[in-house]
Amino acid sequence: MIQLFNTLSGKLEEFKPIKEGEVTFYACGPTVYHYAHIGNFRTFVFEDLLRRFLEFKGYKVRHVMNITDVDDKTIAGANREKKTLSAYTDYYTEAFHQDMRSLNLFPPNCPHDQPRATTEIPGMIEIVQTLIAKGVAYEAEGSVYYRVAAFPEYGKLSKKKLSGNIEGARVDVDEYDKEQGADFVLWKRAKEDEPSWDSPWGKGRPGWHIECSAMSMRYLGETIDIHAGGEDLIFPHHENEIAQSEAATGKPFVRVWLHAKHLLVNGEKMSKSKGNFFTLRDLLEKGYDPLAIRYALLSVHYRNQLNFTFESLKEARDVVEKLDNCYFQCLSRLQLSMDKWEGGFDRAFLDEALDKMEKALEDDLNVASTLASLLEAVTQINALLQKISVKGLEACAAFFEKVDRLLGLDIASVNLIPENVKAALEQYSEARKARDFAKSDLMRQKIVQLGWLVKDGRPGEPSTIKKIRRAWEIKK
């Protein structure tokens, strides 16, 4: 039984999808006005874990993540750099896709690419027309606003009591922090310095909130299973999504709302003025491994505050290295035909570890218990490594492959040692035995050039190798 904490109800609930065996999942994507920062990726990594786990449990997940390429921020950025909106947002969209690949995030699969707001405007106009026809929205001076007072349940997600709603007061900006019950904009009339599209109300562009409603309903249906995002989106964005979607269809918009808590850096809110604002690219330029960054972002439960520090990033790197080394020791011993003890190997502890990990993730993605069970199993593998049978090594390799499916740490992505690398390792080992250190050093360098590292065993033990996947490994 999977239990998830539903922001709407404020409690843990058993998860049961609308359609058996299938999950409809919408995640608010990036606003492509700059490179995404590590706070953004804390949420995206949590969402990736959720999708991986649901698929691990056998569900077919229809996953939509939008690209917001028209809003106040993207327009301001394009104007500042004197570029067309599409030229400006295309650059940051591609940068986001590169960052997703760096962190080993699954790309959305519904539709085949991420929908962009600018290509979905007809659907937005259609929803706005429906809201006007129902008397829930109204036109004013070329713009269209949602009438908050016409939706009695407004505030049910954020739990805000918006008793101060003033009839006729309106909010035109996309984002706002105060508990305003004012009517929010669905369609903005055209301005001279902004891109615009034709509509029944004249030239203009959509408001931010209507974009996600239109894309979610088009690709996933009028009622979906899960909608996720950062806690900063609860109000006003997700609150407004509920109001406009449910008023348009007369049906519940989302069954389960999931929100990730903010990320702190060294105990403080991330801010450029404090010098603690980091994009993923900032960290990669400093030499940090993207999979260590993923581990650090993953390691704290999504509903708990994550305090991101460089010390925690180094600790994450050490854990990733431990996992890598354990897998590659198993792989190389298996493929390099080393003598192995053929006694019994009880793989029960591997099955038990996977079972514990699965049960922990069923409990609202309890990632701390999940990682504890993983590391306990790795410690046991390392203790047995010198005498594991062939079948035992195969079971260990399969264990890491299943862990990768769940956690996306890219441990078992390399599963074959090339013949030329095997031959170079054999020459290296023979040179060491003959105490020809000049030749052994030469062969070690050749192996590095081929993209692998030599791992010398204990006295009397043969050397093994591992694939270089992290830039910092070469420096060791």
Secondary structure, DSSP 8 states (H G I E B T S, - for coil): --EEEETTTTEEEE---SBTTEEEEEE---BTTS--BHHHHHHHHHHHHHHHHHHHTT-EEEEEE-BB-SSHHHHHHHHHTT--HHHHHHHHHHHHHHHHHHTT-----SSSS--BGGG-HHHHHHHHHHHHHTTSEEEETTEEEE-GGG-TTTTTTTT---TT--TT-EE-SS---S---SEEEEEEE--TTS--B--TTSSEEE-HHHHHHHHHHHHH-SSEEEEEEEGGGIIIIIHHHHHHHHHHHSS-SEEEEEEE--EEETTEE--GGGT---BHHHHHHTT--HHHHHHHHHSS-TTS-EEE-HHHHHHHHHHHHHHHHHHHHHHHHHHTT-----S---THHHHHHHHHHHHHHHBT--HHHHHHHHHHHHHHHHHHGGG--HHHHHHHHHHHHHHHHHH---TTS-----HHHHHHHHHHHHHHHTT-HHHHHHHHHHHHHTTEEEE--STTS--EEEE--SGGGTT-
